[in-house]
Amino acid sequence: MTGLLRFAASALAALAASVAQAERPATALELFVQRDKGHCIACHQLPAGAGPASRSDLGPVLEGPRMRSLGKRALRELIADPTRANPDTVMPPYGKHHLLDAAEIDRLVEFLHALP
């Protein structure tokens, strides 16, 4: 009987952890690499140690000093609708097309602004 109780307790703990994971909003890095969200890594590289290595070169390398020089407002606008700055861009308008919500865009902006 104790084995059955341990198994049930273990199963409940695993279920609770999975529910908690599902309810937790994605981190900026998760958004950066998720195919159904930002998937920024498909076109951009991050500085070494800031995330997964990539050889993507369609978009610019996202380096901290450049991100900070743009400022958070400009970063937010570029992610939400890059066609406002460049009508010929191939970058998707993540906010305009509702691929990312405002909170997700804000998390990405904070992440990019803090890059080394």
C-alpha positions as CSV (number, residue, x, y, z in Angstrom):
1,M,0.0,0.0,0.0
2,T,2.8,2.4,0.8
3,G,4.2,1.9,-2.7
4,L,0.8,2.9,-4.2
5,L,0.7,6.0,-2.0
6,R,4.2,7.0,-3.0
7,F,3.2,6.5,-6.6
8,A,0.0,8.6,-6.3
9,A,1.9,11.4,-4.4
10,S,4.6,11.4,-7.2
11,A,1.9,11.5,-9.9
12,L,0.1,14.4,-8.2
13,A,3.4,16.3,-7.8
14,A,4.2,15.8,-11.5
15,L,0.7,17.0,-12.5
16,A,0.9,20.1,-10.2
17,A,4.3,21.0,-11.7
18,S,3.0,20.6,-15.2
19,V,-0.1,22.8,-14.5
20,A,2.2,25.4,-12.9
21,Q,4.5,25.3,-16.0
22,A,1.5,25.7,-18.3
23,E,0.2,28.8,-16.4
24,R,3.6,30.5,-16.2
25,P,4.1,33.1,-18.9
26,A,6.9,32.4,-21.4
27,T,10.2,34.1,-20.6
28,A,11.7,36.5,-23.1
29,L,14.3,33.9,-24.1
30,E,11.6,31.3,-24.6
31,L,9.7,33.8,-26.8
32,F,12.9,34.5,-28.7
33,V,13.3,30.8,-29.7
34,Q,9.6,29.6,-29.8
35,R,8.5,28.8,-33.3
36,D,4.9,29.7,-32.5
37,K,5.8,33.1,-30.9
38,G,8.7,35.4,-31.7
39,H,11.1,32.8,-33.1
40,C,13.6,35.7,-33.4
41,I,16.4,33.3,-33.5
42,A,15.4,32.3,-37.0
43,C,16.8,35.6,-38.3
44,H,18.9,37.1,-35.4
45,Q,22.0,36.1,-33.4
46,L,22.5,36.9,-29.8
47,P,25.8,37.7,-28.1
48,A,27.8,34.7,-26.9
49,G,26.3,33.4,-23.6
50,A,23.0,35.3,-23.9
51,G,21.1,32.5,-25.5
52,P,21.5,29.6,-28.0
53,A,24.1,30.0,-30.6
54,S,22.8,30.6,-34.1
55,R,24.3,31.3,-37.5
56,S,21.2,33.2,-38.6
57,D,22.1,36.4,-40.5
58,L,18.9,37.6,-42.2
59,G,18.5,40.2,-39.5
60,P,21.2,42.1,-37.6
61,V,23.1,40.6,-34.6
62,L,21.3,41.9,-31.5
63,E,24.0,43.3,-29.3
64,G,23.4,45.1,-26.0
65,P,25.0,48.5,-26.8
66,R,23.0,48.8,-30.1
67,M,19.8,47.8,-28.4
68,R,20.3,50.3,-25.6
69,S,21.2,53.1,-28.1
70,L,17.8,52.4,-29.8
71,G,16.0,52.8,-26.5
72,K,13.1,50.8,-25.2
73,R,10.4,52.8,-27.0
74,A,12.0,52.3,-30.4
75,L,12.6,48.6,-29.7
76,R,8.9,48.2,-28.7
77,E,7.8,49.9,-31.9
78,L,10.2,47.8,-34.0
79,I,8.9,44.6,-32.6
80,A,5.2,45.6,-32.7
81,D,5.3,46.9,-36.3
82,P,8.7,47.1,-38.1
83,T,7.0,48.2,-41.3
84,R,6.4,51.6,-39.8
85,A,10.2,52.2,-39.8
86,N,10.9,50.2,-43.0
87,P,8.0,49.3,-45.3
88,D,10.2,46.8,-47.1
89,T,11.3,44.8,-44.1
90,V,10.8,41.0,-43.9
91,M,10.5,41.1,-40.1
92,P,6.9,40.2,-39.1
93,P,4.8,42.9,-37.4
94,Y,4.5,40.8,-34.1
95,G,2.1,43.2,-32.4
96,K,0.1,44.4,-35.4
97,H,-0.6,40.8,-36.4
98,H,-1.2,39.7,-32.8
99,L,1.6,37.1,-32.9
100,L,2.8,38.5,-29.5
101,D,0.7,40.4,-27.0
102,A,1.8,43.6,-25.3
103,A,3.2,41.9,-22.2
104,E,5.3,39.5,-24.4
105,I,6.6,42.4,-26.4
106,D,7.6,44.2,-23.2
107,R,9.4,41.1,-22.0
108,L,11.4,40.9,-25.3
109,V,12.2,44.6,-25.0
110,E,13.6,44.2,-21.5
111,F,15.6,41.2,-22.6
112,L,17.1,43.0,-25.6
113,H,17.8,46.1,-23.6
114,A,19.7,44.0,-21.0
115,L,21.9,42.1,-23.5
116,P,25.7,42.2,-23.1
